[in-house]
Amino acid sequence: MELNKIGLIGGMLLASATTLSAAPTTVNDGKNMNNLTKIENKLNDANATIDLKVALRNGRWPIGHLEMVQSADITFPALRAAWYSEKLIPADNDYTLSAEFQPAAEEGMGGVISLLNNETGVGIVFQLNSFDAFQVGTVSFLADEEDANFTLDGLYNLDGSPAEEELGSAWSDLGEFDSSKFTIMKMTISPPTDEDKAALEDVTARITAVAHRTKTKQLEGTTEIV
């Protein structure tokens, strides 16, 4: 997946980041909410709430992951939020981030966000899409129009054509996804290759998104979204 004119890096969501020049850095280990900043949809016609909290054993001891809690209010567009670090910011478009994710409901959604500009509220997400597929998309948290909240704006296939909501483009099969287990959602941001530059004028980055069962094993039956 090629990225064109999306904006500056703003932060990451609950991720470990790796660059070629540094060891992996843990943004959040699931035991506290320290140094996390929230961004959510400007559009919220039902005044719904969405929050993140530390999961506790017996109400006292951190288990090692965070839980998202959302009110039952129905909103359109769907209420979206992300938590990111303002202190740990990649220096350039050359890094990998990952986070473990498990949906709470059968039609759950969620994942990781990257290339987030906290001033414009625009970022790129790699998410589980209501048990239909894994997908990459553009979220505009501060959008004033409903249809502009989640799009494929700025995303292109490797041949330079606009990305589409279909397998082989912005979507991947679920493969052997198991909602009862954590899945590692991984995104790699890298500089565009010579082939990318030839296919798309003004391309700024290449995105590779893939779901993993373990740190080194890709979830069987899924494909990389590039």
C-alpha atoms as one frame of an Amber mdcrd trajectory, in Angstrom:
protein
   0.000   0.000   0.000   1.455   3.319  -1.036   0.742   6.447   0.961   0.373
   9.862  -0.602  -0.051  13.235   1.142  -1.371  11.964   4.474   0.664  14.201
   6.764   3.124  14.095   9.624   3.656  11.352  12.173   1.814  12.103  15.394
   2.112   8.966  17.494   1.170   5.324  17.971  -1.507   3.296  19.691  -0.487
   0.762  22.349   2.454  -0.448  20.353   6.007  -1.652  20.374   8.075   0.188
  17.782  11.267  -0.938  16.074  13.563   1.043  13.804  16.755   0.038  12.047
  18.794   2.136  14.456  17.142   1.306  17.770  16.029  -1.627  19.883  12.273
  -2.246  20.268  10.566   0.293  22.517   7.427  -0.486  24.506   4.935   2.342
  24.293   2.546   0.708  26.766   2.795  -2.621  28.624  -0.847  -2.796  29.638
  -0.175  -2.192  33.334  -0.935   1.528  33.472  -2.230   4.459  31.448   0.859
   6.623  31.856   1.794   8.946  28.983  -1.192   8.050  26.800  -3.213  10.764
  25.077  -6.705  10.195  23.709  -8.165  11.351  20.411 -11.740  10.555  19.358
 -14.353  11.431  16.778 -15.557  15.011  16.686 -18.848  13.674  15.319 -20.826
  12.057  18.149 -24.544  12.726  17.749 -25.531  10.449  20.659 -22.958  11.820
  23.112 -21.633   8.277  23.444 -18.615   7.609  25.627 -15.544   5.493  25.010
 -12.739   4.974  27.515  -9.672   2.845  28.157  -8.776   1.292  31.499  -6.261
  -1.124  33.004  -7.632  -4.670  33.299  -7.382  -5.835  36.921  -7.417  -9.233
  38.620  -9.742  -9.254  41.625 -10.085  -5.517  41.172  -6.524  -4.917  42.396
  -3.660  -6.317  40.324  -2.966  -5.354  36.695  -3.340  -8.340  34.370  -1.139
  -6.859  31.657  -3.560  -5.461  29.104  -5.922  -2.537  28.678  -9.675  -2.764
  28.150 -11.779  -0.404  26.067 -15.225   0.387  27.460 -17.907   1.961  25.273
 -21.466   3.025  26.054 -24.332   1.281  24.281 -25.340   4.421  22.379 -25.551
   4.012  18.594 -23.733   6.679  16.605 -23.121   7.354  12.942 -20.368   7.297
  12.017 -19.184   4.617  14.441 -17.507   6.118  17.509 -13.750   5.797  17.052
 -10.948   6.642  19.459  -7.211   6.067  19.761  -4.656   6.428  22.518  -1.118
   7.413  21.594   2.142   8.605  23.124   3.261  12.205  22.644   6.716  11.335
  23.998   7.638   8.360  21.801   7.473   9.565  18.214   9.323   7.979  15.253
  11.931  10.257  13.740  11.068   9.290  10.162   8.962   7.005   7.964  11.048
   3.906   8.674   9.725   1.807  11.549   7.488  -1.095  12.568   4.785  -0.986
  15.215   2.683  -3.757  16.667   0.010  -4.308  19.279  -1.909  -7.294  20.607
  -5.662  -7.002  20.133  -8.683  -9.111  21.079 -12.290  -8.039  20.388 -14.781
  -8.092  23.237 -17.804  -8.835  21.043 -18.530 -11.064  18.059 -18.731  -8.081
  15.741 -15.817  -6.301  17.365 -13.571  -3.776  15.705 -10.159  -2.443  16.647
  -6.457  -2.554  15.929  -3.508  -0.178  15.638  -3.018   3.320  14.267   0.048
   4.909  12.720   1.080   8.071  10.897  -1.274   9.967  13.182  -1.219  13.742
  12.920  -2.714  14.875  16.212  -3.324  18.381  14.847  -5.363  17.367  11.803
  -6.708  14.211  13.471  -5.824  12.041  10.468  -4.158   8.636  10.785  -3.841
   5.236   9.110  -5.405   2.241  10.853  -4.924  -1.502  10.501  -7.986  -3.065
  12.050 -10.344  -5.974  12.375 -13.472  -5.003  10.472 -16.473  -6.520  12.259
 -15.264 -10.075  11.578 -15.431  -9.549   7.803 -11.727  -8.954   7.185  -8.577
  -7.233   8.290  -8.300  -3.869   6.595  -6.248  -0.709   6.211  -7.970   2.671
   6.080  -7.746   6.391   6.755  -9.446   7.790   9.865 -10.225  11.503  10.165
 -11.189  11.985  13.811 -11.928  15.699  13.370 -14.011  15.353  10.202 -17.206
  17.421  10.014 -18.871  15.113   7.488 -19.960  11.557   8.333 -18.651  10.050
   5.105 -15.197  11.569   5.690 -14.624   9.842   9.043 -13.375   6.547   7.594
 -12.148   6.370   3.992  -9.333   5.107   1.803  -8.176   8.633   1.002  -4.455
   8.838   0.278  -4.021   5.055  -0.013  -2.936   3.407  -3.258  -2.094  -0.054
  -4.559   1.451  -0.835  -5.666   0.513  -0.182  -9.292  -0.545   3.362  -8.410
  -4.297   2.738  -8.615  -6.512   3.925  -5.718  -7.007   1.365  -2.943 -10.421
  -0.302  -2.761 -12.401  -2.067  -0.041 -11.774  -5.552  -1.383  -9.415  -8.499
  -0.959  -6.122  -7.961  -2.727  -6.272  -4.230  -2.078  -7.077  -2.720   1.350
  -8.523  -5.975   2.768  -7.142  -9.358   3.846  -8.974 -12.593   4.642  -9.348
 -13.396   8.339  -7.672 -16.765   7.840  -7.490 -18.723  11.101  -8.355 -15.699
  13.234  -9.607 -16.763  16.688 -11.539 -14.141  18.641 -10.779 -15.949  21.910
  -7.062 -15.216  21.540  -4.963 -12.095  21.156  -3.816 -11.322  17.614  -0.695
  -9.272  16.920  -1.520  -6.435  14.536   1.673  -5.246  12.844   2.307  -2.279
  10.545   5.613  -1.438   8.867   6.170   2.064   7.545   9.071   2.346   5.114
  10.422   4.788   2.519   8.999   4.355  -0.997  11.043   2.249  -3.398  12.070
   3.351  -6.881   9.199   1.232  -8.224   6.760   3.026  -5.913   7.951   6.425
  -7.129   7.540   5.336 -10.730   3.987   4.109 -10.074   2.765   7.124  -8.097
   3.851  10.741  -8.156   4.456  12.319  -4.718   4.312   8.982  -2.872   5.578
   9.498   0.693   5.689   6.038   2.300   5.032   2.335   1.833   2.761   0.572
   4.338   2.815  -3.174   4.989   0.142  -4.520   7.357  -0.138  -8.123   8.505
  -1.788 -10.090  11.316   0.412 -12.453  13.354  -0.344 -15.343  15.688   3.066
 -14.975  17.362   5.856 -12.425  17.020   7.368 -14.385  14.128   4.457 -16.434
  12.729   1.894 -14.862  10.421  -1.725 -15.798  11.065  -2.434 -18.638   8.640
  -4.797 -17.818   5.801  -4.176 -14.069   5.933  -2.262 -12.008   3.400  -0.058
  -8.967   3.729  -1.715  -5.693   2.786   0.972  -3.722   0.935
